[in-house]
């Protein structure tokens, strides 16, 4: 006989924006986080881990971004049909720029990755860590989003994750270090709700005319070769059946 496993104790209410952001990212379906921890993303990473997201430490931020890209491409969907997304946790400034090559590759491949990065405080342009992170992210093809204030933190996280999951985008979500340290519930009239997981995105289906044209091409071909992209990652049996029939 095995002893019953007691249920996990509920997490305490988040005290800071960093804790609220990390918990929201976990609740919305993050499967694994990769990164290099510095002072700027220390609390964000701890919040992810406390909420149950496994963390893999890399030796370099570029490696962390590439690891997240590869993991998100290969992970299988869960029993509920949802495919977990990957997270990259980065320090502001140099930590973020070190990861740009991996972020750019993920963005070009439409890999569902959330880049959760610290940033300098608003207006701290004299800081050695200041970089226009939004512009840099967009320059390599990623979408840039930002948490500006505690009252909207969870809503911004949810919007970012929706773009990651439903649009298959690599999204850079910057959380300035001064905002991270603010109380999570600065406005008592606007409580931060615990976000529910997003619904699995619906499969995109081709129109009937496109299917008919493909059938005509296959019927006329003598030696057809079927090459399927990542959009057909779950269609292995169907592709094999089509190959046999063709």
N, C-alpha and C positions, 0 to 999 in steps of 0.2 A: 504494500500500500504506500502511496505517496501522500505527503501532507498537502493540504489545500494551500494554494498560494494566496496570501492576503492581497486585497486590491491595493494598488499604488495610492499613496496619500495624495490628496489634491494639492496642486501647487498653490502657494500663497499668492495673494493679489500682487500684481506687478507694482513695484515701487517707482520705477523710473521708466522713461520712454524706451531705453535700451531693452529692458526686460519685457515690456509690452510688445515691442517689435519682434524680438526673438521668439516669443511665445506665439504671436500671430503667424509668423512664417511657418512654424512647426505645425500649428493647427490647420493650416491651409494645404498641407500635403507634402512638405519638404521630406525627401527621402534620405539624403546624405549631404553633409557640408564638407567642403575642402577649403584649406586656407593656410595662411601664416598669421599668427596672432601677434599683434602689437598693442600698444596702449590704446589706440583709437578703436579697435574692434574687440578688445578684451571682453567687455561686458556683453556685447552682442553675441559673441561666440559662446560665452557661458550661458546666456539665456537660451540659445538653441539647444545646447547640450542638456540643460536642466529640463527642457520640454521634450526630450527624448530623441533629438536628431543626432545620429552618429556623426562624429567629426574626425576627419582624417587630416593630420598636419602634414604639410609639404615643406620642402626645403626652400622653395622659391615660389613666389606668387604666380609666375608664368606656368609652372608645373601644376599648381593648384587649379588654375583655370582650365588647363587642358585635361586634367583628371576629371573635373566636373563635367566637361563637354563629353568625354568618352563614357562616363558613367550614365549620363542622361540619355545618350544614344542607345545604350545597350540594356537598360533596366527593363524588366518585364512589368506589365500592369498587374495590379493587385486583384484580389478576388472581386472587388467592386467595380473593376474595369478602369479604375483610375491609374494613371501612370505617374509615379512620384517625380518631382522635379529636383534638380540639383541646386545647391547653394554654394557660392564662393564667398568667403569672409575675408575682407581685406582692410588693412590700415589705410589711412588717408594719404594722399600725395604719392610718395614714392612706392608705397605698397600697391596702390591702384595702378600706377603707370607700369610697374613691373608685370602686371597681368594683362596688359592691353593686347598682346599678340594672341593669347589664348581666348580672350573675350572676343576679338575680331573674328577668329576662326569659328567660334560658336555662333556668333551673330550671322555670319555669312551662310552657315549651315542650318539656320533657323532651329537651333537646339534650345529646348526649354531650360534655361539656366537663369537663376536669380543671383546677380552679383550684389551682395550686401556689403556695402563699403562705408567706412567712416569718412568724414570730411571735416575740413577746418570750419571754425565758427564763421557765421555770415559776416562778411566785411574784413576778415583777417587776411587780407591780400599780402601783408608783409611777412606772413609766416613762411618758414622754409618748406612747409608741407602744402602750401596753397598751390592748387592746380585747378584749372577750369574743367572739373571732372565731367560735367554734363556735355560740354563741347567735345571732349576727348572720347567719351562713350559714343556719341552720335557720329563722330568722324570714322569709327571703325564699324559702324552699322548697328550698334546696339541702341535700345531705347533708354532714355535717361529720365529718371523720376527722383523725387526728393521729399523727405519728411521735413516740413517747415516748422510745425508746432505740435505740441503734445495732443491737443484736442482732435487732430486729424490723423494721428499716426497709424492707427489700425486700419482706417479707411484707405489710406494711401498704400499700405502693405497689401490690402486685399485687391486694390486696383492693379498694382504691379504684378501680383501673382496671377491675376486673371489674364493679363497680357502674356505672361510666361506660358500658362497652360493652354488657353484657348486660341491664342494667336501664334503659339510656338515661336516666341521671341526671346532673345537674350536681353534681359532688362537690368540696368544698373540702378540700384536704389541707394542713394546717398543719404546718410543720417549724420548730420553735423554733431561734433562731440559735445557742444554746449546743449544741443537739444536732447541728446542721449541722456544727459544727467538730470534733465528736468523731471519733476514728478509726473507720473503717468496720467493722473487724473487732475490736471490743473484746473479744468472747468467742471465743477460738480454737476452742472446742468446737462453736460454731454458725456455720459459715461461711456467707457470703452467696452463694447460688447465682445464676448468671446467669439471669434469668427468660426463659422461652420465650414467644413471642407467644400471646395467648389465641385460642382457636378462635372462628370467626365465629359469632355467635348464630343459633340456628335461627329460621326464619321462623314466626311465629305464624299458625296456620290456623284459620278459623272452623269450628264444628261443622256437621254436615250439616243439622240443622234450621234453622240461621240461613241457610244458602245456599238452602234450599228456600223459606223465607219471602221472601227477596229476589227469587227467580225469580217467585214469585206476584205480588209487587208490580210487577215490571217488565212482566209479561204483562198486568196490568190497567191499567197506566198508558198514557195517550194521548201525553203528551209528556214522557218522563222526562229528568231532568237528572242527570248523574253528577258528583258532587263528591268528589274523592279527597284524603285528607290525606297527611301526610308518611310514613305507614306504607306508602303505595303508590308511593313515590318510584321504585322500579325496575320498576313494572308498567305503563309507558306503552303498549306494544304490546297488552297484554291489555285495558286500559281502552278503547283505540280500537276493538278488535274487539267488545267488549261494547256500545259505543255504536252501532256499525254494526248489530249484531244487534237492538238495542232500537229 
